[in-house]
């Protein structure tokens, strides 16, 4: 339909810009592999469906807990296996059009990650969802730096759903970091999942050794106070005080006192 055509047209234009720019400096011996990788990125038909368990893992609400027994998508090791299997299926489909060489896989990664940098440099938001879906389809595992670029553009484009996916993908392959946890919290709150944001923070705090700082807790505390949920705000404040890693500023206490006042606690 028209929506699907527009969805694929946006990344195609960015892919064309990246491919055209880099192709001028490409050595002749690499051109065939480069063009094959570019063709795979641009095509709109014959694509390999992404395993639904991968999507389910990336979109799982923290409050839902681990996946059911036998689901195969509820932990880090299982998720990595699913992505590896996705890469094998993608390569098998691609091999019907020619041999899938390690060089082609590297070039495929270069193009898709080049699109993310292109979008960041030119403040483009529309091409990136399609490029991210191609990353999932191909079974690629971007570096932490590359994932940060995807996050930057999705954050600038206010794509909370995609921010959550990229951050969950990161946590499936790399150690949790405060930056990614904070972005996941913001994405969950943007989706209205206050409970999920709190569960995520509790899980990260329990796992350690990553220390959560004020910026990780503040979005949830602000959302809780905005909803005048004084008991939850006070409980969260106690967690923050007990963490030993949060350094408070006066406005934080003002937030909580305001929530208490609106809840009639001072009457």
N, C-alpha and C positions, 0 to 999 in steps of 0.2 A: 504494500500500500504506500500512500504518500508519506506516512510517518516513517516507515522502514527505509524508503528511498532517501529521505532527508537524513536519517540516522547514519546511513552508510556514506552519504555524500560528504558529510563534514570531515570524517577522518581521512577519506580519500584525498581531499584537497590538501590537507596537511601532509599526508604521506607523499603526495606528488611533490610538494615543496621541498621536503627533506631529501627525497630520492634525487630530484633534479640537481639540488645544490651539491650533494656529495658525489654524484655520478661523474661530475666534471673532473674530479681529482682521482677517480678510481683507476687502478692499474688494469690494463686490458685483460690480464689473466683472471681477474676477479669479477669481470662484468657479468658473465653468464649467471654466476651464483647470486650476484646482487640483483639482477633483473628478476630471477626466479623468486627471491625473497620479497621483492617489491610487489610482484604479481600476486603472491599469496596474501599480502596485506591488503591489497586493493580489491580483491574479488568479493563479490556480494552473493555468490551462490556456491553450493557444494562445500559449505563450511562444516566443521566438526562440532557437534553440540557439546557444550560444557556439561560435565557430569553434574547432575542436580545436587549430589552430595557436597560438591565443592561450593556451589552457590548457597546451599543450606548452612554450611559451616560459616561462610563469610557473613551471612545475614542472621545468624543465631543470636537471640537475645540472651545476654548473660543470665538474666533471671530464670531462663528456662533450664539452666543446668546443663550437664553433659548430655550427649546424644544417647538415645536408647540402646540397649544391648544389641550388638550386631549391626548397628547403623553404620559404623565405619567412618564416622566423620566427627567424632566427639573429642579427639585429642590431637596433639601436635604431630605425633608419628603417623597416625592414620591419615591426617590431612596431607602430609608430605607424600605419602604413598599414592593418594588420590591424584595429586598434581602430577606425579611421575607417570601414572597410568594415562592421564589425560595427554601428556606429551607423546607417549607411545602411540595413542590413537591418532593424534594429529599428524605425527610423522608418517604413519601408515597411509593415511588419506593423501598426504602430500606426495608420498613416494609413487603414487599412481601417475603423477605428472613428471616424474624424474627422480633421480637418486637424492635422498636427503643426506647431505654431508654435514659434518660439524661446522664447516665454514658457513653454510647456508643458515644454520641455526643461529650462529653468532651474528650474521648480517640481519636476520629477522629481528633479533633482539636490538641491534643497533638502530634499525628503522623505527621500531615501536617506541623505544626510549628516546630516540631523536624527536619523535612527534611530541612527547611530553615536554621536552626542552623547548621545542618550537612554540608550543602553546604558552609556556611560561614566559618566553621572551617577548611574544607578541600579544599577550593578554587575551588568548583565545580560549573559550570554554567549551564550545560545541564539539570540537573534534575528539576530546579526550575520552568520553564514555565509550565510544566505539573502539578507540585504541586500547583502552583497559580491557574490554571484552575480548579483544584479540589476544591480549597477553594471557588471559585465562584459558582461551581456546587452545593456544599453542603449548600450554604447560610450561611456559618460561618462568624462571624464578629471578625477578629483577633484584639488583643490589639494593641495599638499604638507601643509598643515595638516590637511586632511580625512583624508589617508592616515595621518597621524600618529595621529589618533583611532582609526581602524581598527586600527592596530598596537597601540595602548595596550590596547584591549579584548581583542584576540586574545592578547596577551602575558599579560594578567591571567587569561584563560581557558585558558592553556597550550595554545593551538592553533598548534603549531609549523608545521604544513603551511600554514595560512593566513597566518602571519607571513611565510613565505618568498614566498608569492604576492604579498602587498601590497608587500613590499620590492622584488621583481623588477619589479612594475608601476611603482613609483616610479623605478627605474633606467632604465626604458624611456622615460620622459618628462622626467625631471629629472636634473641633475648628481648623481653619486654623492656620498653624504655618509657620514661616519664612523658616524653613528647608525644609518642603514639598513644599512650594511655589517655592523656589529656584530650587529644583529638577524638578518640573514641567516645569519651564522656560527652563531649560537645555534640557529636553526631547522634548519640542516643537521646540526649535532651532535646535536640531539634526534632527528633521523631516522637517526642512526647513520652519517652521511656525513662522516667525518673527512677523507677525501681531497678531497671537494668544498669543504669549508670552507677547506682549505689553498690549493687552486687559486684560490678566490675572493679570498683575501687577497693572493696573488701577483699576480693580475690587477689588483686595485685599486692595489697598490703600484707596478706597472709603468706603469699609465695616468697616475697623478698628475692634478692637483697636490694632490689630497686626501691629507693626511697621516694615517696610521693611528697611533693611540695605543695605550696599554697595554690599554685595555678592549676593543679589537678583537681583539687577539691572545690575551688571557688565557683566554677560554673554550676555545680550541683547545689552548693550552699545558696547561691543567688537565686536559683530556680525554686528551691524549697521555700526560701523567704518570700519570694514573689507570690507564691501560692498560699502564703500565710499558714504554712504547716509548721507551727512553732515547735511541737514536740520533736518532729524529725530534724528540724534545724538545730535544736539543742543537742540531740543525740549525735548528729554529725559533727558539731563543734567539739564535743567530748572526744570523738574519734580522732579528730585533727590534733587536739591537745595531747592525746595519748600517743600519737605517732612518733613524737620526738624529732620529726623532720620538717614540721611546718612552723614557719616564723610568721607571727601574726602582725597585722597592722591595724590601727584604730578603726578604719572603715569596716573591717570584718565584724567587729563586735556591734557596730552601729546597725549592720544588716540584721543581725539576730535580735537585737533589742527592738528594732522596728517591727519585726515579725511578732515578737511577744506582745508588743503594745497593741498591734492590730488584732491580735487574738484575745485581747481583753485581760491579759495576765497581770496588769498593773491596776486594775480597778478595785 
